[in-house]
């Protein structure tokens, strides 16, 4: 059985990551759309947290070629690096803010 404190900390971090990822998903979709990506592709971008606690942008496998062509360009189209620019612009601030909200909600701080 898990220590109750360990369980609470795990719940708080999971809640913080989830809330931050949800907010960041909206932001990466908006950025891609504003950079001219087709709506049908930008709406399918999703920000997630990997096992190392880093934010990653995911999309359906069938969109890989289209996303790579948009992000890196091809012989006919210049690159529009919505994902790379987005990932460079974010830090842990969103996640830290969401964890703080979760702690406040539970009366810890």
C-alpha positions in Angstrom: 0.0 0.0 0.0 1.3 3.4 -0.9 2.1 5.9 1.8 -0.8 8.4 2.0 1.6 11.4 1.5 3.1 9.8 -1.6 -0.3 9.2 -3.0 -1.4 12.8 -2.4 1.8 14.2 -4.0 1.3 11.9 -7.0 -2.3 13.0 -7.4 -1.3 16.7 -7.1 1.3 16.3 -9.8 -0.9 14.3 -12.1 -3.7 17.0 -11.7 -1.2 19.8 -12.4 0.3 18.1 -15.4 -3.2 17.3 -16.8 -4.5 20.9 -16.3 -1.3 22.4 -17.8 -1.4 20.1 -20.8 -5.0 20.9 -21.5 -4.2 24.6 -21.5 -1.1 24.2 -23.6 -3.0 22.0 -26.2 -5.2 25.1 -26.9 -2.2 27.2 -27.2 -0.3 25.0 -29.7 -3.5 24.6 -31.8 -3.9 28.3 -31.9 -0.3 28.9 -32.8 -0.4 26.4 -35.7 -3.6 27.8 -37.0 -2.2 31.4 -36.9 0.9 30.2 -38.8 -1.4 29.0 -41.6 -1.7 25.3 -40.8 -4.9 23.7 -42.0 -7.6 23.6 -39.3 -8.1 19.9 -40.0 -4.5 19.3 -38.8 -4.1 22.0 -36.1 -7.2 20.8 -34.3 -5.7 17.4 -33.9 -2.5 18.5 -32.1 -2.4 17.5 -28.4 0.1 18.5 -25.7 1.0 15.6 -23.4 3.6 14.9 -20.7 6.0 12.1 -21.3 7.4 9.8 -18.6 10.3 12.2 -18.0 7.9 15.0 -17.2 8.5 16.9 -20.5 5.8 18.4 -22.6 5.5 16.8 -26.0 3.1 17.5 -29.0 1.3 14.5 -30.3 -0.9 13.9 -33.3 -2.5 11.0 -35.1 0.0 8.8 -36.9 -1.7 9.2 -40.2 -0.9 13.0 -40.0 2.9 12.5 -39.6 3.8 13.3 -43.2 1.6 16.4 -43.3 2.8 17.6 -39.9 6.5 17.1 -40.9 5.9 18.9 -44.2 4.3 21.9 -42.4 6.8 22.0 -39.6 10.0 21.5 -41.7 8.8 22.4 -45.2 9.4 20.6 -48.4 10.7 21.4 -51.9 7.5 23.5 -52.6 6.7 25.0 -49.3 8.8 26.8 -46.7 8.7 25.6 -43.1 6.2 26.9 -40.6 7.7 25.7 -37.3 4.6 25.9 -35.1 5.5 23.0 -32.9 9.2 23.7 -32.4 8.5 27.4 -31.7 5.8 26.5 -29.3 8.0 24.0 -27.4 10.8 26.6 -27.2 8.4 29.2 -25.8 7.0 27.1 -22.9 8.7 26.2 -19.7 7.5 24.6 -16.5 5.6 27.7 -15.4 2.2 26.4 -16.5 2.8 23.1 -14.8 4.0 24.8 -11.6 1.0 27.2 -11.6 -1.4 24.2 -11.9 0.3 22.3 -9.1 0.0 25.4 -6.9 -3.7 25.6 -7.7 -4.1 22.0 -6.8 -2.3 22.5 -3.5 -4.5 25.5 -2.7 -7.6 23.6 -3.5 -6.6 20.9 -1.0 -5.7 23.5 1.6 -2.1 22.6 1.7 -0.9 26.1 1.0 
